Amino acid sequence: MGNGNSLIENLVPSGLANVATRLVEANAINSISEKARRGRTLVVKRRNIHSEQLADLTNLYVRMADIPIRFWSKVEDWQQWEVGCFEMLNGDRFHAYGSGARCVVAEKLPGESLWEHINRGTVTRRILQAAAAELRRAHQFWSDEFHGRWSHSDATTTNLIYDPKTNRARLIDFEIVHEKSLPTSVRQADDLLVFLLDMVGTVPN
């Protein structure tokens, strides 16, 4: 979202740009907590009471900046997409489900995000290869939403969790979606670009 924020700043007054930037942050729309159940850690993502209005306002600024993504504003639509994407990508070992009117509960994936590895200086070629393999795998899935192959739309290194025990990276956090009008190749290239931008200037060549 870094480039998106720059575009917003160019197109709207700086005060409004600051509001838009803050609204994009997940905590403005969700609260996230963890709980233990039957020996497993669950991540509970709860939409805040004014989440639909906040998401709609964020989407307004995103459209003004001509950025072809959007937040799921209606809670039930978000729940369905979040659970569906998690199950599609991670349902071989981990599961998620909607809970009540405003929650999604997912099993916590083992490992750490690539962003943590980058900041700690522990990212390796092996980790990056696992992340690339997962993006490639994810991009093979069919999506009825897009009438084409799936894309994440926010494939930052914070949303890729790497498990060293299995040498496997997995995608999380399906809050944002690409606009349907984008061709598959553009959507998937955007996923790769977002991922690579996180590493510019921080990961050795």
N, C-alpha and C positions, 0 to 999 in steps of 0.2 A: 504493500500500500504506500510505500515511500514515494514513488513517482506520482501516484494519485494525489497525494497531499500537495505536491508541487504544482500540479495542474490546477487544483482547487484554488491555491493561493494566487494563481495568475488570473483567475476568472471571477473571483468574488472578493469583497472587502476582507481585509486581514482579520477583523474581528469575527466575521462569520466563518472564515477559514479555520480559526482556532476552535470554534464550536464544532465544525464538521470533523476536525481531527479528533477531538475528544469523543464525539459520538461514535466514531468508528471503533474505538477501543471496546473490546468485548464486555468489559465490566460495566459499561454504560447500559448494556442491554441484558446481560446475563450475570448471574452470580454462580460461582462454581465451588463445590465442596466435595469432600471425599467421605466415604463411610465404609466400614468393614461388614461383610456379610458372608457367612459360611467359608471363612478363610480366604476370601477374595476382597480386593479393594475395588469399590465402585466409585466412579466419578459422576456426580449429580450436577447437571447443568440446568439451572432454573431461569426461565425468562422472568424479568422483573415486571412489575405491574403495569408500567408505562412503556413496555418494550415495543409494542406495535407502533406507537407514536414516534418513539426514538428511531426505530428502523426506517419508518417512512421519511422522517426528516433527513436521516443519513442518506437515504436513496435519492432524495431531492438534490442534495449537494453533489452526489456522485454523478447524477445525470447532468447537472450544470457543468461539471468538469469533463463531460463526455467520456467517462470511464465506463466501459461496458460490463459492469458487474452490479449486483444488487444484494442486499440482505433479504432473507426471508422475513417478511414483516408479520404475516399472519401466523400465530403460534402453531396452529395445527398443521400448516404447510411446512413450517420449519421442523416440527417433530417428525413428520413423515419422511422428509428429506434426510435429516440427520441420522435417524435410525436406519433408513434404507441404505444410505451410503456406507455407514459403519458395518452393517451386516454384509453388504456386498463385498467389501474389501477385507474385513477381518473376521467374518462369521465362521471361518474354519476352526477358530479356537476361542474367539471372544464374541460377546454378544451385547446388544443394546436394546432398549425398549422405551417407549413413551410411558410416562407416569403422571397421572393426574392431568390437569388442564394446562400446566406450564413447564413440565420437566421432561428431560431425557436422561436416562440412567445408562451408563456404559461401563463395562469392565475396564479397569485401568490396564493399559498395555505395559508390558515389562520393558525396562530400558529407560533411556533418556533421549530428549530431543536433540536433533543435530545442532540446534542453536546453542544448547548447553555445551556440547562438544567444541563448537567453534570458539565460544567465549573462554573455554578452559584450555584451549590449545591442544585438544586430544583428538581432533578429527583426523581420520586416516583415509587413504585411498580405498581401503576395504569398506569403510562406512559409507563413503560417497558412492561406491559401486552398488552397495545394497540399496541406497536411496534411489539411484537411477533405475535399478531393476524394478523397484516398487512402482515408481512413476510409469515406467513402460508397461508393467502389468496392469496398473489401474486404468491406463488409457486404452486398453483393449476391451473394457467392459462396454456393453451397450446401455444407453440411457434413453428411456422413453421420454424423459423431460426434454432432451435435446434432439430426439429423433436421429441420434447418431452416437458416436463414441463419447464416453464420459470424460469430464474434466473437473478439477477440484475448484479452481478459481482463487485459491488462497494457499498455494503450495509452498509456503515459507518453510524455512528450516525449523521453526517452532512447531510446525504441524506434521513433522516426520519424526517418529519415535524409533530409535535403533536399539535392538536387543542383541548384545554381543554373544549371548549363549546360543542363539539360533542364526546369527549373522543375518538378521532380517529387519528391514525397516517397514514401518506401517504408517499410513496416513490417518490423521484425526481431524476433527473440527470442521464441520460442514455447514457453517453459518452463512456463507456467501455463495452465490451462484453466478456463472457467466450469463450474459444475455443470450437468448435462444437464437438471435439473428446472426451470431458469429459463426463462421465455418468451423468445423471440427479442428482443422489444422491450426487455425488462429487461437482457438481456446487452449489447445494442448501446448502450443508454443508459448502461450502466456504463462501456463503453469511452470514450464521449464525456465522461462525468463525470471519469474518471481523467485524461484529456487536459487538460481545463479546469482541474482543481485544480492542476496543475503551474504554471499561469500566473497564479493568483490572487496579487495583490500584487506581481507582477514585470513583467507586460506592460502597457503603457499601454492605456487604454480604446480 
